């Protein structure tokens, strides 16, 4: 019996050794790059340039696509200027792209007093034939891209042609906190623009690349649980930390903040306003 268990142990160690060797080879051989043939929407990297006084920014490759199908769009990369003194809010979007509740994408939208919005979304930068996979995300198969652009584009393609379940949660961040968080993310965005980085499902994903800056600028500490690893459950963490509305039980809050895709037209000039007004009904 003991010999059998020792044999099983040796086999397990052998398999583990092969896996570790393969992972090391991936690290050595697969280097991140900006120079690949990228899928639609990931062709250009955003770059944020601050004015001398840091009160204004110019965003190069601000994405404002008009989507005509799931993988078809009128390509519009723009150069836009924003007044950072007008930032006054941060909203969290959680978009479920799979029937399994845990699989989702998290991104932020910064609101301005003049009605402008800037979406910041960390995504896997994929080649045209690649599909996202959490397993491949562990095996250094994807680079990181920060997509910076309009809600009509980045949210609209999800409420529109993709018909994903999208939740919009306004946070309790004040204007100063929103500005500090934006500055932190702008630094990360520019770092990726300068040098490519690899995505990792566990350590460098859409959740922790947003939570780490929050922890750097505040006393908030996000717990390390399975709900922080699976983005689809992250709204429960936001609720328990009182970073979003807690005026009712969580189930009620979640229901209240689900967007109704049938009521939204991403090509409307007032899409952002209509989206928020739909939650107030």
N, C-alpha and C positions, 0 to 999 in steps of 0.2 A: 504493500500500500504506500509506504514511504517512498519507495523507488518510483512509483507511478506519479506521485506528487512532485518529486524532484524533476522527473521528465517533463511534466507540464510546466513547471517553473522555468526550465531551460528553454522550452519552446517559446514561452511568453517573453523571456528576455531576448531571445533571438529576434522575434517579431518587433519588439520595442527598439532593438538596435537597428534593424533595417529601416524602421520609420524615422528614427532620429537621423540616420545617415542621409535618407532621402530629403528630410527637411533642411539639413545643413547644406546639401547640394543645391536645393532651391534657393537658399539664401545667397550662396556663392554665385550661382549661374544666372538667376533671374534678377536683374538690376532694374530699378524704376527708371522710367524714361518719359520725356515729353514728346518724343518723336515717334509716334505710331499713327496708324489710321484709326481715328476715333469715331465712335458712333455719333449720330445726330444729337446735338445738344451739348456735347462734350468736346467739341473741336477747339474751343478757345478758352484760355485760362483768364479769369478776372485779375485785374491789377488795380489797387487802390492807392491813389496819390493824394497826400495831404497838402493843404496850402501852408504857407509860411507860418500862419497863426494857428494852424490845426483846426480852424473853425469850419472849413469847407473841405470837401473831398471831390476828386474826380475819379469815377470808376470806369476803367477801360474794359471792354468786353462784358458790359452789363447785358444780360440776356432778356430779350423781350420777344420771344417767338410767338407767332400765331399758328397754333397747332390745327392741322386739318385732318389728322388721323393719329392713331397711337404712335406711329413712327414716321409721320410726315408733318412737315411744318414749313411755314415761310420763315426763313432764317433771318433774324434781326439781332445782331450784336451792336450795341450802341456805346457811345461815350457819354456818360451822364454826370452832372454835378449836383451835389447835395449840400445843404447847410446843416452841419452837425449840431448847431445850437438849437435846432428845432426837433431833435429826437426826443420823444416823450413816452415811448412804450415798447414793450417786447411781447410778441405773441408766439406761442408754441403750436406747431402743427404736427399731428400724428396721423400719417396716412397708411392705412392697412391695404397691402397689395396682395394678400393671400388669405385664404379661408382660416388658416391657423392664426389665432388672435395675436400670438407673440411676434409674428413677422410683420414689421411695419417700418416706415421711414419717418424720422424726426427731423424737423428743420425749424428755423426761426424767421420771424418777420419783424423788422423794426419800423415802428410808426413815427411819423413826423406831424407836427402841429399843422402843417399846410396840406395834409392829406396824402403825402407821399408815403410809400412803403418800400423797404429794401428787404428782399428775401435772401437769407444765407443758408445754403443747403450743402452739407458735405456728402459726397456720393462716391461710389466706385466708378472710376474712369475706365470705361470698357471699349473694346474694339467692336466693330459692327456685328460680328457673329457671336459675341460673348453674351451670356446671360448671368445675372447675379446668382450666386450660390454661397450660402454661409460657410459650407465646407471649403470651397475654393478660396473664400476670403481668409481662411486660416493658412492657406498654402501659398501666400504671396503671388496671387494671380491677378490682382487688380491694383492699379495706382489710385491715389486719392485726387479728387477734384472738388474744389469749392465752387458751386454754381451760385452766382450772385445776379439777381434780376428781379423781375416784376412778379406780383402775385398772379396776374392774369396768365402769365406763362407757367410759372413753377407750380402754383396751386391749381391753376385752371386746367392744365393737362391731366391732373389727377381727378378733379371733380367732373371733368368733361369726358374726353375720349377714353381714358383708362377706367373711369367709373369706380374709383377706389373709395373706401370708407374713410372720410377725412374728418378729423376732429380739430377744432380751433379753440385753443385755450388762451385767453388773455392772461398774462402773468401780473403779479403785484409789484413788479419792478417799477421804481420811479424813474424820472428823466435822467438823473445822475447815474443811476445803476445801469440804465439802458445804454447810455453813452459809453460808460466804461466797458461794458460787455462788447459793444460794437468795436471799440478800439482793440480789445484783446483778439477778437476774431479777425479784424483787418490785418493784424500782425501775422496770424496763421495763414491767411489767404495769400499775403505777399510772400511768405516763406515758401509756400508750395509753388507760387509763380516762379520763384528764383531757383528752386531745386525740387525735383519730383520726390514723392514719398509713397510708401506702400500702405495699402489698406489692410487692416486686420480685424476679423470679425469680433475678436474679444478685446483687443487693446487699442485699436485705432478705428473706431466706428462712428456712426452718425450720432450716437448717444454720448459716449465719453469725450469726444472731441468738442462737444458743447458744454458738458458738465464741468470739465476741468477749468475752463476760463471762469465759470460762475464761482467755483471754489476759490480761485485765485483772487477774485475781487470782493469776496464776501465771506461771511461766517457760515454759509450753507455748506453742509457736508452730505453728499449723496451716499447712501448705504450701498455696500457691495452685496447685492442679492441677485437671484435669478431674474427679478423684475427689472433690474438695470441692464442685464445682458440681453434680454428680449425686449426690444423697443416698444412693441405693441402694448406692454403693460406699464410703460413708464409714466403714464398719466396717474397711476395709483401712487407712485412715489411723489410726484408733484403735489398731489392732494394731501398726502400725509405730512409733507414738509410745509404745507400751507402756502405754496408758491402760486397756486391758482385758487379760484373760487371754492370756498368750503362752507357756503351758506346752507347746504343740504347734504344728504348722504351721497357717497361717491357715485353710486349707480344713477342717481338723479342728475348729478352734475355731468356725468359722461353722456347721458341721453340728451341733455340740454345743449351740449356743445358739438353734436354731430351735425355736419352740414348736409343739407338736402340737395343732392346733385341735380334733381329735376327742376329746382327753382333757380339754378344759377346758369348764367351765360358768360363763359370766360371771354367772349369777344365784346362784351359790354364795356363801354368807356368808364362805367362806374362799378365794375366788378367787385373791387375791394369793399366799397361801401355796402353794396347789396349783400355781400357775403356776411358781413357783420350784422346788418339789419335783419337778416334771415334768422339769426340766433335769438333775436330779441322778441320774436313773435310768440 
